[in-house]
Amino acid sequence: MRPGAAAIRAAIIDLDGTMLDTMPDFELALNGMRAELGLAPISQQTIEPMVGKGSEKLIRDVLALDLPPERAAALYDQAMASYQRHYLAINGERSALYGGVVEGLQALRALGLRLACVTNKPIAFATPLLAQKGLAPYFELVYGGDSLPKKKPDPLPLLQVCRDFDLAPQQVVAIGDSSNDAQAARAAGCFVLTVPYGYNHGRPVHEIDSDGIVDTLFDAAKLIEAHNGTTN
């Protein structure tokens, strides 16, 4: 964290690839959709680079694997409805918490930080998933990819959290696994920390412009505590 910067008073935390490994859920839901459309199943390795930019782009990218643009466009609405139905039916069934997540959230709250979850996952998926995994009580705010007019990497969701918390962006850190999180944070004027174990659209995490890579959310809490210890 930059010397002389303001103390951190809030953290905005991503969901998929940061707190939860949800790739098995994506695999199950997307292949359920593909089966309905008469398409062959695809692997997690194929799906992983596509995750993180919202359901709309995900479905378009998955259809584009097999279909010409005109056919993919014609099937989009049917595919999206099928995907949403399958995902809601299995949401959280195969997803798992990453190590250090609960300890990290507890440590962040112990530091007095206000917490928000901002994800590009639709809010109808995100809210029950957080509740199912016992994470919902840690967050004052949750914004999904369809909660606001724009989603990450646009800064709007992060700036909305800053307004909700009545904090300057310089007092807020975003924690995520991808360039979406970093680009949104940079544009908003927030700090950004990245974890090395998520998806990042298939790109190495070291390519992300961030204020540091932390092994876990608990390590993020320790770094923030050290930073705040140097400020007034």
C-alpha positions, 0 to 999 in steps of 0.5 A, a space after each residue: 500500500 502506498 506510504 502516506 495514503 489514507 487509512 482503509 475504512 472499507 473493503 469491496 470483495 469479489 465473489 467468484 474466484 476470490 471467495 468461492 471456487 464456483 467453476 464446478 457450478 458453472 460447468 454443471 449449469 452450462 452443460 445442462 444448457 448445452 445438452 438442451 440445445 443439442 451441444 456436446 459438454 465442455 470442460 472447466 478448462 474451456 469455461 474458466 477463461 470465459 468467466 468474470 464478465 457477466 452472464 450475458 458475455 458468458 453465454 455468448 462466448 459459450 455459444 460461439 464455441 460451436 455456432 456461427 454468429 447468426 445461429 448463436 444470436 438466434 438461440 441466445 434468449 433460449 440459452 440464457 433462460 436455460 442457463 439461469 434455470 440450471 444454475 439456480 437449481 444447482 447454485 452452490 451445490 459444487 462450489 467451495 470456499 477458498 482457504 482463509 476466506 472466513 478468517 479473512 472476513 473475520 479479521 477485516 471486520 475486527 479491524 472495523 472495516 465495512 464490507 461490501 460484496 460486488 460481483 458480476 454474478 447476477 444478484 439472484 445467484 449471488 445472494 443465495 450463494 452467500 447465504 448458503 456458504 455462511 458469508 452473508 452476515 459479513 456484508 452490509 451491501 451486495 451488488 450483482 452484475 445486474 444490480 446497477 446500469 454497469 458492471 465491473 470493469 466499469 467503476 460504477 459499482 465501486 463508486 456506488 459502494 463508496 457513496 453508500 458508505 459515505 467514504 472517499 474512494 481513497 479509503 476503500 480497497 477492492 479485493 479480487 482475482 481478475 483484471 475486472 476488479 483492478 480496472 474498476 478499482 483504478 478507475 474509481 480511485 480505490 486501492 486494489 489487492 489481488 489473490 493468485 488463485 482465481 480465474 482472471 480470464 485465463 491470464 496470469 495474476 502478475 499481469 494485473 495492475 494492483 497494489 499487491 498480491 495476497 495469498 488469502 483474504 486473511 493476508 489481505 487483512 494483515 496487510 491492511 492492518 499494517 497499512 492503517 498502523 502507519 496512518 493517522 
